[in-house]
């Protein structure tokens, strides 16, 4: 399978701005780590917390857009934007997404995981299953 245009552009990107949409249609940008996921070169996984806005917005509307960005979500004026659909995954598929992210980001991910674990010791647990996002791009 040849790499699509989105796969070629995103291969070198460290972060993407995951754009979800409010009921009003207003876009909301979230810079996220991502990794190619599954057999389709246009399919990607994102790790996230279960009770965050982007999860709620995807439940209501699966349409998303992504754009390569930096860690703070800033993107170049000519950065290409790609459209697609997202779905929420739990259980084994959510764990597989986390493993794909861990493989792509290596030591950075491991250090971040330690930070999350330690900070989680002081937070109230919600006891919800891990939720992650898989999105597939059209172009």
N, C-alpha and C positions, 0 to 999 in steps of 0.2 A: 504494500500500500504506500503510495507517495504521500509525503507530508503535505498537509494542506497549508494554505497561507497562514492561518492562525497558529498552527503547530510550529511553523518556521519562526514566526515572530515571538511566540511565547517561550520557545526553547531557551532563549538567552535571557529572558526576564527573570528577575529574582522574586518579584512580587507582582500581583495584579490587583487592580481596583475592581472588586466585585460590586457591580451595580445592581441593586434590587430596587423594586418600585413600590411606593406606598399606594394605598387605595386610590388616592387622588391622581396617581400617575407620576408624582414627583420622584425623581431618582435619588437614591441614597448610596453613597460610595463607602466601601470598606476595604482598606488595603489588607490583603491576606497572603499567607503562604499558600502555595498550590503545587500539585504534582500531577503529571500525566497519570491517568488511572484507567486500568482495563485495557482491552485490546484495540479500542478505537483511538487513533492519534488525536482526535478532537475532544476526548473525554478527560476531565480533570477532577481531582479531589481537593477539598478544602477542610481543614479542621476548624471547629468552632465550639463555643459553649452552647448548651441546649436552650437556655432562656435568653437569647439575645434577639435584637430587632431583625437582623437579616433572616433568622430562622422563621420568625413569625411572618415576615413579608413573603418568603418563599412558599410557606404554607398557603398563603392567600393568592399568590401569583407566581408561577414557576418561571416566568420570563426574566432573563438576566442579560447583562452585558458585562464584558470585561475589557480592561485596558491595562497594558503594562505600566507600572508605576514604581516609585521608590518606596522605602519603608514608611514614609509619612503620607503616602497616597498621592504625591505630586507626579504629574505626568507631563511629557513634552507636548507642546501645542499640536504637533502633527502625529501624535501617537494614534495608531489605528485602534478602532473600537470593534469588538466582535460580539455578535448576538448569539443567544442560545437559550436553553432551558435548564433548570436545576431541579434536583430532587433531594430530599432529605434521606439519609441512610442511618440505620441503627444496627446494633448487634455486630455480627462478624464483618459485614461490609464497612461499617464505621471503623472498626479496628484495622481493616485492610487499608483504608484511607490514611489513618494515622501512621501506619507503617510505611506507606509510600512517601508521606511528608518527612518522616524521620530519615528515610534513606536519602532523600534529595537534599535535606538541610544539615545532615550529619551532626557535628559537634554543637552547632548553634541550636539545633532542636533539643539536644540532650541538656544543654545548659538551661534553656527555657523551661524544659520539663521539670528540672530540679526546682527552679524558681516557682513554678505553678504548684508543685507538691508542697513546698514549704509554706507558701502563702495560703494554700488550701487548708492547712492545719488550723488556721485562725478564722476560717469562714464556715458559715452554716452550709451543710451539704444539702442538695436538693433531691438526692437519691434517684434522679432520672437517668435513664440509660444514655450512654454517650451518643450524641447526634453529630453527624458530619454532613457535608454537602458534596454531591457529585454534580458537575455540570457538563453539558455537551454543547459544543459550539456548532453553528450552522456553516461557518465559512472557514 
